[in-house]
Amino acid sequence: MDSDRRHNAEFVLGYHFRDPALLERALTHTSTTDNGLASNERLEFLGDAVLGMIVCELIYTRFPSLREGEMTKIKSAVVSRDTCAHIARDLGLENLLMLGKGMQTNGTLPPSLSACALESVIGAIYLDAGWARASEFVRTLVEPIIERSALSGHQENFKSVLQQYAQQHFNRTPNYRVLDEQGPDHAKCFKVRVEIGGRCFEPCWGQTKKKAEQLSALATLRDLGLVREKEGGELVIEIPAE
């Protein structure tokens, strides 16, 4: 890793590594080497566990009245691939990740690669400085997301909300139909439409099938008049009482 990339990475992370080799490995995708042990795969594994534990502790402490199922929903939303990818993009990790020639692109990286970079960095900070410093780094990133997720009533799992509503009000289960898919295998996009009974709703594109399904579920909830957007863009789901 050249000095400019290292300094840029440490600047956006707000952390100076005592062992620069950990940072280099955290930002090295497996496509750059024939030896997977030289990539960030193992750090991603560790960072995923560290992230999950820190988020669980934050939720447990911040919301003492929540039951296990409610805490699990918030945690799943906060540590999801899409959320981690969004954080990584905001930090600028996409521009610092070292990729093989076949993976390089001028557009947005697939969410899996961005999420991997964030988790790897978390693992690297944990190894370099210990639990307290890794926890400080993660808390700054996820505390606002935890708060929004807890207050939103959906934790960005729009498919779950739509399924509950459709079963209660239509006695039907939503069906997700893939209408089209485009792009190379490593960066394919999908167009998905929700169908409930004989009714079809607005289709949406997503970088993964799962993301397209969530976006189409949100579009359907909007069409059904169940989504309210607060100032600042936060979405709130409002299910009328039966």
C-alpha positions in Angstrom: 0.0 0.0 0.0 1.4 3.4 -1.0 1.7 6.1 1.6 -1.0 8.3 0.0 -3.6 5.5 0.2 -2.6 4.7 3.8 -2.9 8.4 4.9 -6.2 8.8 3.1 -7.6 5.6 4.7 -6.5 6.7 8.2 -7.9 10.1 7.7 -11.4 8.9 6.7 -11.4 6.3 9.5 -10.1 8.8 12.1 -7.7 6.2 13.3 -3.9 5.8 13.0 -2.7 2.1 12.8 0.2 1.0 14.9 0.5 -1.9 12.5 0.0 -0.6 8.9 0.0 -4.2 7.5 -3.4 -4.7 9.2 -4.9 -1.7 7.3 -3.4 -2.9 4.0 -4.8 -6.4 4.5 -8.2 -4.9 5.4 -8.4 -3.1 2.1 -7.1 -5.9 -0.1 -9.8 -7.8 -1.9 -9.3 -11.5 -2.7 -9.3 -10.7 -6.4 -5.8 -9.1 -6.1 -4.1 -12.3 -5.0 -3.9 -16.0 -5.5 -3.5 -16.5 -1.8 -6.8 -15.9 0.0 -4.9 -15.6 3.3 -3.3 -12.4 2.0 -6.7 -10.8 1.4 -9.3 -9.3 3.8 -11.4 -12.4 4.0 -10.3 -13.4 7.5 -10.5 -9.8 8.8 -14.1 -9.6 7.4 -15.0 -12.8 9.4 -13.6 -11.2 12.6 -15.0 -7.8 11.9 -18.5 -9.1 11.3 -18.5 -10.8 14.7 -17.1 -7.6 16.4 -19.7 -5.4 14.7 -22.5 -7.7 15.7 -21.5 -7.8 19.4 -21.1 -4.1 19.7 -24.5 -3.5 18.0 -26.1 -6.1 20.3 -24.6 -4.4 23.4 -25.8 -1.0 22.2 -29.4 -2.1 21.6 -29.5 -4.1 24.9 -28.3 -1.0 26.9 -30.3 1.6 25.0 -33.7 -0.1 25.0 -34.2 -2.0 28.3 -37.9 -2.6 27.6 -37.5 -4.3 24.2 -38.1 -8.0 23.9 -35.6 -10.4 22.2 -37.5 -10.5 18.9 -37.7 -6.7 18.6 -34.0 -6.4 19.4 -33.2 -9.0 16.8 -35.0 -7.0 14.1 -33.1 -3.8 14.9 -29.8 -5.6 14.9 -30.5 -7.3 11.6 -31.2 -3.9 10.0 -28.1 -2.3 11.4 -25.6 -5.0 10.5 -27.2 -5.8 7.1 -25.1 -5.8 4.0 -26.9 -2.8 2.6 -26.4 -0.8 5.8 -22.7 -1.7 6.0 -22.3 -0.9 2.3 -23.9 2.5 2.8 -21.6 3.3 5.8 -18.6 2.2 3.7 -19.6 4.5 0.8 -20.1 7.4 3.2 -16.7 6.9 4.6 -15.1 6.6 1.1 -13.8 3.1 1.6 -14.9 2.1 -1.9 -12.2 4.4 -3.4 -9.6 2.9 -1.1 -10.3 -0.8 -1.6 -7.7 -2.6 -3.7 -9.3 -4.7 -6.3 -8.1 -7.0 -9.1 -8.4 -5.8 -12.7 -11.5 -7.9 -13.4 -13.3 -6.3 -10.4 -12.5 -2.7 -11.1 -15.3 -0.5 -12.2 -16.1 3.2 -12.8 -19.5 2.8 -11.1 -20.7 1.9 -7.6 -19.3 -1.3 -6.2 -21.6 -4.2 -5.4 -22.9 -3.8 -1.8 -21.1 -7.0 -0.8 -17.7 -5.6 -1.6 -18.4 -2.3 0.2 -19.8 -4.1 3.3 -16.7 -6.4 3.3 -14.4 -3.4 3.4 -16.2 -2.0 6.4 -16.2 -5.3 8.3 -12.5 -5.9 7.5 -11.6 -2.5 8.8 -13.5 -3.1 12.0 -11.6 -6.4 12.4 -8.3 -4.6 11.8 -8.9 -1.9 14.3 -9.9 -4.5 16.9 -6.6 -6.4 16.4 -4.6 -3.2 16.3 -6.1 -1.4 19.4 -8.5 -3.7 21.2 -12.2 -3.8 22.0 -12.6 -0.3 23.5 -11.2 1.5 20.4 -13.1 -0.8 18.0 -16.3 -0.1 20.0 -15.7 3.6 19.8 -15.3 3.5 16.1 -18.4 1.4 15.5 -20.6 3.3 18.0 -20.0 6.6 16.1 -21.2 5.0 12.9 -24.2 2.9 14.1 -25.8 4.8 17.0 -27.9 7.1 14.8 -28.9 4.1 12.6 -30.0 2.1 15.7 -32.1 5.1 16.8 -33.8 5.5 13.4 -34.4 1.8 13.1 -36.0 1.6 16.5 -38.3 4.5 15.9 -39.3 3.7 12.3 -41.4 0.7 13.0 -40.0 -1.2 10.0 -36.2 -1.6 10.5 -36.0 -1.3 6.7 -37.5 -4.8 6.3 -40.4 -3.7 4.1 -41.1 -7.2 2.9 -41.9 -8.3 6.4 -44.2 -5.3 7.0 -46.0 -5.8 3.6 -46.5 -9.5 4.3 -48.1 -8.9 7.7 -50.3 -6.2 6.2 -51.3 -8.2 3.2 -52.2 -11.3 5.2 -54.2 -9.3 7.7 -56.1 -7.1 5.2 -56.2 -9.1 2.0 -55.8 -12.6 3.3 -53.1 -13.0 0.7 -49.3 -13.4 0.7 -47.3 -11.0 -1.6 -45.6 -12.6 -4.6 -42.3 -11.2 -5.9 -41.9 -11.7 -9.7 -38.5 -11.0 -11.4 -39.4 -9.1 -14.6 -35.8 -8.5 -15.9 -32.2 -8.8 -15.0 -29.2 -7.0 -16.5 -25.4 -6.7 -16.1 -22.5 -9.1 -15.7 -22.7 -11.9 -13.2 -20.6 -10.1 -10.5 -22.8 -6.9 -10.7 -26.2 -8.0 -11.9 -29.3 -5.9 -11.4 -32.8 -7.2 -11.0 -36.2 -5.7 -11.8 -38.9 -7.1 -9.4 -42.6 -6.5 -9.1 -45.0 -7.2 -6.2 -48.2 -9.0 -6.9 -51.0 -9.5 -4.4 -53.9 -11.6 -5.6 -54.6 -10.2 -9.1 -53.1 -6.7 -8.3 -49.7 -5.7 -9.7 -47.7 -2.9 -8.2 -44.8 -0.7 -9.4 -41.6 -2.6 -10.2 -38.2 -1.6 -8.9 -34.6 -2.2 -9.8 -32.0 -3.4 -7.3 -28.4 -4.4 -7.3 -29.4 -7.7 -5.8 -32.6 -9.7 -6.0 -33.1 -9.2 -2.2 -32.6 -5.4 -2.6 -35.0 -5.2 -5.5 -37.7 -7.1 -3.5 -37.3 -4.7 -0.6 -37.6 -1.7 -2.8 -40.6 -3.1 -4.6 -42.2 -3.9 -1.2 -41.6 -0.2 -0.2 -43.1 1.0 -3.4 -46.2 -1.2 -2.7 -46.5 0.2 0.8 -46.3 3.7 -0.6 -49.0 2.9 -3.2 -51.2 1.5 -0.4 -50.8 4.8 1.5 -48.9 3.3 4.5 -45.7 5.3 4.2 -45.1 8.7 5.7 -41.8 10.6 5.1 -40.6 12.8 8.0 -38.5 15.9 7.6 -35.0 14.7 6.7 -36.2 11.8 4.6 -36.9 9.3 7.4 -39.6 6.8 6.4 -42.3 5.8 8.9 -44.7 3.0 8.3 -48.3 3.7 9.6 -50.5 0.6 9.7 -54.1 1.6 10.5 -55.8 -0.3 13.3 -58.3 -2.9 12.3 
